[in-house]
């Protein structure tokens, strides 16, 4: 029985990528504000702070708040809570930040597996193992490439030993 965890490189990649997207959205909102100021100059003249400026700053504050709360607090807690345990008889997925969830999958019910690796997955750890079984599917997400291949080989050897392949 071996326990596997999600790779933290994917969390770091998600943080950086989302930060870049938020910066692009903020820049886009500022350009929208400049466009509106050029298109409707009479609306921006009398008052220093206008309604479109307030709306843009509200969006910026909401984006930054969502980024901090989700990617800096909740997502790391979720990464810490997810674990996969693979034994000879079953696969166990434990997860949950606010509500704990445990999923059991018997090895005898596994039909087939599929591996999904995104481009540059050695750096981003966007490796997924999909396990299809009778009546359901279990997704093992954000595994390191070596862990994904190790789990995949264990399941494939089990399927071969029972005559499934």
N, C-alpha and C positions, 0 to 999 in steps of 0.2 A: 504494500500500500504506500503510495507516494502522493504527496500533496504538492500542487502547483498553484502559482499565483500569477496574477496579471503583471505584465512587464511595465515598469514605471516609465520607460522611454516613450510609450504611446501617450501617457498622460502629459509628459513634457512637450511632446509634439503638438498635442491638442491645445495646450496652453499657448504656445508660440503662434500656431496657425490661427487660433481664434483671436489672439491679440492683434495680429496683422489685419485680420478681417475687420475688427472693430475700428482700428485706425483708418482703414480705407472707407468705412461707412461714415466716420466722423468727418473725414476730409470731403466726402461726397455731400454730406449735409451742409458743410460750410460753403461749398461751391453752389449748392442749391440756394442758400441764403444770399450769396453774392449775385446769382442769376436773378432772383426775385427782386433784389435791390436795384439792379440795372433795368429790369423790365417794368417795375412799378415804382419809380423814384418818388412819386408824390406820397406814397404810403409810408416811406421811411424818413421823410424830411422832418416833420414837426417834433417827433419824440425820439429820444436817444435809444431807448429800448422798445422794440416793436413786438407784436404778437408772433410773427414768424421767428424772430430771434429767441423768444421765450420757448417756443415749441422745439426749435433745434436744440437748445440747451437742455430741455427736458429729455429729449431723445438721447442726448449724449450722457446725461446723468443716469438714465435708465440702463443704457448699454453697459456703462462702466460698473454700475451696481450689479447687474446680472452677471457680468464677467467675474467680479470678485466673489459673489455669493456662490455661483455655480462651479466655476472652474478652479477657484482657490480654496473653497471650503467643502462643498458637497461632493464633487467628483473625487478628490483625494480620499475622502472618507469611504466612498463606494469602492475605490480601488483597493483600499485596505481591507474591506470586508469580504471581497470575492475570493473564494478559494475553490479549487477543483481537486478532488481526491479520487484517484484511480486505483482500484484494487482488482483482484482476480474475479470477483463476483459482481461488483457494481461500480458505478461512477456517481460521485456525489458532488453537487454544486451548492455552495453556500454563499449567500449574498444578502445585501440589504443594509441600508443606513438607518432608516427609521423603523422599518418593518423587516424582520429577519425572515429569509426564505431559504428553505432547504429542498433540493430536488434530487431524488434518487432515480437512477436508471440502471436496471439490471443488464449485465453484459449479455445474458442469454436472449434479451429482446432486441439487441442491436442488429439492424439490417445492413447498413452500410454507413460509411463516413465520407465526408468531403472536406478537403482543405482549401482555404481561400487565403491567398497572400497578395497584398496590395503591392504596387510598385514601391521600391525602396523599403521593403518591410524589415530588412535587417537593421535599419536605422530608426524606423517608426514603430516597429512591433505591431503592425496592423496585420496580424496573423489570426485566422479564425479556423476553428475545427467544428464542423457541423456533424453531429451524430444523429442519424435517423434510426428510430426504433419503432416497434409496433405501437401505434397510438400516439406518437409524439416526436419531438425533435429537441435536442439539447445543443445549444451554441456555446462553445468555449471561445471567449473573445479576448483579444489583445494579449495573446501568448507570445513568448519569445519563439523564434523559429525553431530552436533546438527542442524546447518543451513541446511545441505542436507536433514536430516530427516524432518525438519519443512517444507521446500519447497515441498518435496515429499508428505507429508500428505495433504498440501493445494491443490495440484494438484489432488491427489487421491480423496479427498472429493468433489472437483468440478466435477470430472468425475462421481462419484457416484450420485451426485445430478442431473446431466443431464441424468442419465440412461445409461451411457457409460460402466459401469462395472456391 
